[in-house]
Amino acid sequence: MERIAARRRPGRPQREVGGIAQRPWKQLTRPYAPIEILSADQVRAIHEMGLTILEEIGMRVLQPRARQLYRAAGCNVDEGEMRVRFDRAMVMECVAMTPSSFELRARNPEKNVKVGGRHCILSSVGGPAYVMDNDRGRRPGTYAEMRDYLKLIQSFNVLHQEGGGPFEPLDLHQNTRHLDLYYAEITLLDKNWQPQALGHGRAIDALEMVAISLGTTRENLAREMPVFTGIINTNSPLQLDEPMAEGLIALAEHGQVNVITPFTLAGAMSPVTLAGALSQQHAEALAGIVLTQIVRPGVPVMYGGFTSNVDMKTGAPAFGTPEYTQAAQITGQLCRLIGVPFRSSNVTAANAVDAQAAYESAMSLWGCLMGGANLVLHAAGWLGGGLTASFEKLVIDAEMLQMMSAYFDPPVVDIDTLALDAVREVGPAGHFFGAAHTMQRYERAFYSPLVSNWDNYDTWMERGQITARERANVIWKRMVADYEQPPIDPGIDEALRDYVERRKREGGSPLN
């Protein structure tokens, strides 16, 4: 092997460090059966326990209108405790109203995406408080940096959706920064994007602005193809707060997709056993799904699974663990049992773009993709337990996603690929580098990496010992420099700017 490496090295062209190899835009479709780690009876037991929790313990619901809606639909509501208890037959009647598949609209119709069945959407990180890169470390983010991050999301073919704001632009006022975020998402992307569902005002602003961008009205959105997947987190254990309930109701009223996602950390916000944590997750998800169907029967909805565990020595959240992977795959089984599309996530507790970040993300991705997830939120860029969006992690995650996408293309087995003629041509003790079969296919034969370096050790040393994290830094900067903004009608752009300025004059949307 050493003789071969030495012979090849002088004649090999040096690959440019910032070279960018992307697969074409294509929505991910899983060709393999999902991994099912529990029996049908065990999955049914978790489902029934979730219904028992709703029936006997119920949910605390802080938003008055939400409690009124539950009561009108036949739930038992204790106003003093703000507690809602559910009849299990009524819950399943509501679940039966939900569609098992649907499509989401993008500004560019060629980038519409399908939800349900074997289809999967890969969505970028959303919601962190901080941004991080190799050059300046972790810090509060700015609007200019957030725009650069959005440019990368647009530029990566493997990302199908923007995940709801890559990080908070803390140089903007908290009551109006969502307006600037929505404007940037609409104008810098032609992909599908997620709104902030924190309260009625932020949801309505997103609906108004996306309607302008699509040449329609907020009222008409309910009659057209849905656009938004809004993330609705319950306050585990067993509570739905005011901003989330308001966002849920506003999106459902307008025919948009709520992604009901409990945050059940086993040992802290849910029982320490995985079966107990998943039973509670299931109860909370079902409670939110029911509310969407009370508001608008038949509106699309998704079930978000986010069960993980904590470090029992410190209480800190842990991600990318074996328990997280198992929870994702079991959640997929629960979603298929009730016929509701499944959302999962690519997560890690690592605070740096290091080996831990890679192996925890790999565990997470394996769990959700082979668990049958229809939406992978935070698929690229998440770091530090969700507190940080990293530029380099975005690039490295994009590499992993491209590799998974390539893995989801099953190999072709036919007379041509079985390659008997090539074996005849080469014969014993030869090599296939110059075989006709190889020469016809070598340029497209294998996956071409975005970040990975395949040099041998001596060549890697000679070229500066550049690590994956350093290569990712070069790549994201080049991609920002090469970014081309997708065209937008000048009249639409002006209408969006007018809306943003008017809402800023009105004070925006303060959080509850």
N, C-alpha and C positions, 0 to 999 in steps of 0.2 A: 504493500500500500504506500509506503514511504517513497519507493522508487517511482511509482505512478504519479504521486503528487509532485515530486520534484521535476519530473519530465514535463508535466502539464503547465506548471506555474509560469514560466517565462512567456509563453505564447498566449496566455489568457488575457482578454481585455478586462480592465478594471471596471466593475459595476459602479455606477454613480451612487453615492450614499443616499441621496435624496430621490432616487428613482422610484416612481410610483406605479405599481402594477395593480390594476383594479379589474375585477370581474364586471361584466355589464350589469346595468340595472335589471333586476328581476326579483319579483316577490318570492320569498322562500316557500316551498311546498315540501312537506315532510313525506317521503315515500315509504318510510318504515313504520311498522306498528309501534305505538307508544309502549314504553316499559310500564308494566303494571306490577307493583311489588306486593299488593295486598289481594286477597281473594275477593270475589264478589260479595260474599257474606260479610267480610270485614269492612269493606267500603260501605255496605248497607248499614252496618252497625254504627259507623261514624255519622252517617246521614241521619239515622233515626235519633241518635243522641243529640245532634244539633237541633232537630225539631223539638225534642223534649226540653232542651234549654230554653227555646223560645216560648214554649207552652207554659212551663212551670216557673221560670226565672224572668224571662223577658229582657227587653232592651230599655235602657234609660234614654229618652229622646228629649233633647233640650229645646228644640224648636217648636213653638206652639202650633204653627200651621201643620207641621208634619204630624204632630199628635192628633190634630183634628182629622187629617186625612186617614190615619190609621183607624181612628174611632169610627168614622163614617163607613169604612170598609168592613167593620165587624170585629175589630180587635178590642181587647179589654184594656182600657186606658185608666191608670191611676194618676190623676192630675197632681195630687200631693207629692207623690214620688217621681212624677214624670216618667212612669214606667208603663211600657206597652207589652202586653202578652198576646201571643198569637195562637190561633187554632191551626193545627198542623194541616188539616185538609184545605183550609183557606190559603196557607202558604203554598202548597203544591198546585192549587188552582192558579195562583198568580204566576208561579214559575212556568207552568204550561203555556202561558200566553207569550213567553219570550221567543223570539226567532233564534234558531240555532246557527244561522249564518246571515251575513249581510255584507255590504260594501261601503267603504268610506271614500269620500270625494276629496280630491286634491285640486289645487289651482291649475295644475297641468293634468288634464284628464288621463294622460298616459301613465300617470303615477297614482291613480286610484288604487286602493288596496282592498283585498278581500279578507273577511274575518270568518272563522269557523272551519270545521272539518280539518283538512290537512294544511290549510293556509296559515302562514305565520308572518307577523309584522315585526320587524326589528326597529326599535325606537331608541333614540338617544337619551342620555341622562337628563333628568329634570328635577329641579328644586333645591340643589345644594346652596349653602350660604356662602361658600368660598370657591375661589378658583386657584389653580396651581399649575406651574410649569417648571422646567428645569432651571430657567434663568432667574426667576424671582421668588420661587417657593410658593407656599400657601399664603393667600391674602384675600381681603374683601374684593369682590369683583366690581368692574366698572361696565358702563354701557358699551363703550368702545370694544372692550375685550369680549363682552357677550356677543356682539355682532360678529367678531372674528370666529367665535365658536360656532355660531349659526352658519357662517360661510363654510366651515368644515363639514357640518352636518349636511348641507346641500351638496357638497362635493363628493361625499362618500356614497358610491352607488349601493353599497350593501345596507345602508340605512334607509328605511322606507318612511319613517315618520320622525318628527321632532317631538321631544318628550315633555313639553310644558315649561320651557324656560331652563336653559342649561345651568344657570346660577343667578342669584339675585344681583342686579346692578345697583350696588349700594350708594352710588353717587347720585342716584335719582330719588325723588321723594317717594316715600312708601305708599302714599295714597294714589299715585298716578303712574308709578313705574311700570305697572302691567300694561298700560296703554302703549308705552314705547316698546315694550316687549312684543305685543301683538303686532304693532306696525312693522317691527323688524322681522318677525316670523313670516308675515305675509309677503313682504317685499324682497327679502333675501332668499326665500325658499319658494319653490313651486311644488313642494311635497305637502303631504298631510301634516298638520301640527296639532298640538294639544293646548287647550286653554287652562287657565287657573280657575279651579272650581271653588275657591274660597269665598263664599258669600254670593248673594244675589247680584250685586253690582258688577263684580268682576266677570261673572258668567254672562250677564247681559251685554257688557262691553265686548266680550269676545264674539258673541252671536251677532251683534250689530256690525262689527268690523269684518268678520268673515263673510257676512251677507254682502257687504259692499264689495269685497274682493271678488266674489263670485257673480256679481251682477244680479243679485236677488234681494229679497227683504227678509228680515228676521222672522216675520210671520210665515213666509213661504218655506223656510228651512224645514219646518215640521212636515211638509208635504213632499219634500224632495229627498234625495239620497243623503243620509247623515254625513256630517263632516267630523264632528268632535268625538273623541274618547276622553271624558273628564274623569280624573282620578278622585274617588270619594273614599277617604280613609275613615273608618270607625275609630273611636277612642277606646281601644281595648283596655280592660274587659267590658264589653256589652254596653257601650254608650255611643250615641250619635250626636255630635255637637251642632250648634246653630249654623256656623258658616258652611259646613259640609252638607247639612240638610237643605239649606237654601240653594247651594250650587246644584245639588241633585235634582231638586224640584224644577229649577229653571231649565236645566238641560233636558230633563224628561219632557217638560211641557213643550219644548221646541223640537222634539223628535230626535234628540242627540243621545249618545251612548254613555251611560254612566258605568264606570269600572269600579265596582264595590270591592274595596280592598281593606280588610282588617289587618292590623299590625300586631300579630299575636306572637310575642317572644316567649317561648316556653320557659317557665321558671320565673317569669317576671309579670307579664301581662296576660298570661294564660297558664294552665296547668303544666307541670314540669314534664309530664309524659307526652310523647308525640300524639298519641291517640286522643288525649284530652285536649291538647292545644288545637288539633284539627277539628274536633267537635265544636269547640268554641268559635274557631274561625268560620266554620260552616254556618253556625247559627247567625253570626253577625253579617256574613255575606247574604244569606237568605233574607234577613230583615231589610237590608238595603234594596235587594232585588224586588221584594214585595212592594216597597214604596214606589219604585219606578213604575210598576204596573198599575198601582192605584192612581198615580198621576196621569198616566197615558197608557192604557192597555195595549200591549203589542209592541211597545217601544223597545228597540234593541238595548241590551245590557250585557255586561261581562262580569265574570266572577274573578276577582283578584286574589291570588294566593301569595302571602308574604310571611308565612310562618317560618321562624328560625328559632334559635336558642340564645341564651346568654351565657357568659362566663360565670359560673356559679361561685368563683372566688372573688370576683370584682363587681358583678352585675352588668358589665359592659356587653352590648349586643355583639353577637358573633354571626358572621355570614360566610357563605361558601363552605359550610360544614357538611358532614355526611347527613346530619339531621335536616339541614336545609334542602339538600338534594332529594332525600326521601319525601319530605313534605311537599315539594313541588310535584313529584311524580304521583303522590297520593291525591293531591288537589286535582291534578288532571283526571284521575279516575272519578273523583266526586263530580267534576264538571260534566264529564261524559254521562254519568248516571242521571243527572238532572237535565242535560241537554242545553247547557249554557256555555258559551265560549269562555276560554281560560286565559287569564293574564298572569305572567310570572316575571322574574327579573334576574339580571346579571349583577351580582353583588359581591362585595368584599369588605372586610373590616380593616384591610391594610391601609396604612397612612402614607405609604410611598409606592411609587411604581416599581415594585420589586418582585421577587419570586413569589412572595405570599399573595400579592395582588393577582399574579397570573394563575397560580394553582387554585385559589379560591374562586376566581372568576370562571376558570375551566370547569370546576365542580358545579357551579351555579348554572352555567350554560348547558352542561350535559343534563342536569336535572330538569330544567324547564323545557329545553328543546325536545328531549326524548321523553318527557312527560306529556307532550302534546300541546304545549302552550301555543295559543293563537296570537298573543301579543307578548313580546319580551320588552318590557320597559327597562330603562337604564341599561340597555344592551351595550352601550359604549360610553365610557367616560367616567363612570361612578368610582369614587375612591373614598376611603376613610369613613366607612359606615354610612355613606350618603351625605356627608357634610361638605364634600369637596368634589368639584368637577375638574378633572385633569386633562390638559391638552395632550400630553404624551399617552395617557391611558386611553384616550379616545382613539388614537391611532393604533395602539396595540390591540385594543378590543376589536377594532375594525379588521385587523388581521385574523383574530380568532373567529370572528363572524364569517369572514370570507372562507376560512378553512371549513367551518361547519357547513356553509352553503355548498362548497365543493363536495363535502362528504354526503350531502343530500342529493347529489347527482349519482345515481347507482351506475356502476361500470356496465358497459355494453358487453354482452357475451354473444358473439356470432362467429360465422366462419372467418370473417376478416380479422376480428380481434383475437381469435384463438391462434392466429399467426403461424400456422403450420409451414407456410412457404418460407417465412423468415427463419424458422428453425432449420429447415432443409438447406437454406442458403448458407447459414453460418456453420452448421454442423458442430461436431465435438471440438472443444478447446479453442473456439473462436471468440469473437465479441460482436455485439450488435450495434455498436456506434455507427458503423458505415452501412449497415444493412438497408436495402431499399425500403423495407417496411418502416424502419426507424426514420430514415430521411424524409419520408412522406409525412411524418407525424410529429417530429421532435419539437416543433415550435409550439404545439398546443397539447402535447402528450400529458403534461402534469400541471398541477397547481403552481402558479407563479406567485411568489410571496411579495407582500407589501413591505414588511419590516424584516423578516428573517434573513440572516446572512448564512450562506452555505459554503463559505470559503474554508479551506483546511486551516489548521492552527497557524502554520508558518505564514501563510498569506494574510490571515487575519491580523497577526502581529505586525507584519510589514505595513499594513494599511491603517495602523493606528489603534488597534484593539477597541474599535468602536462598539459599544453595547447597544442592545435593542432600544433602551430608553433614549440614548443619544441619537440613534437613527430616527426614532419617532419625533424627536425635537426638530430635526432637519426637515422631515416630511411635512409636519403640520405647517411650518412656516412657508415652505414652498407652495403648499396647497392654498394657503391664504393669499399669497402673492399672485397665484395663477387663477384665483376665483373669478368667475364670470357671473354677474347677476342675471337671473332669468328675467326676461322682459315682462313689463307690466304696463297696462294701458295708462297713459298720463292722466286721464280723467278719473280713473279709479284711484290712482295715487293721490291726486289732489283731494278727492272725497275722503280718503282715509286720514290725510293730514288735517283736514277741517274737523273731522270727528274728534281726533285726538286733542286738538287745541280747544274745542268747545268743552269737552269733558274735563280737561285740566282747569279751565276757567270755573267750572262748576264744582271743583274740588275732588274729582275722581271718585274712588270707592274706598273709604276707610274700612279697615278690618273691624269685625265685631270685637 
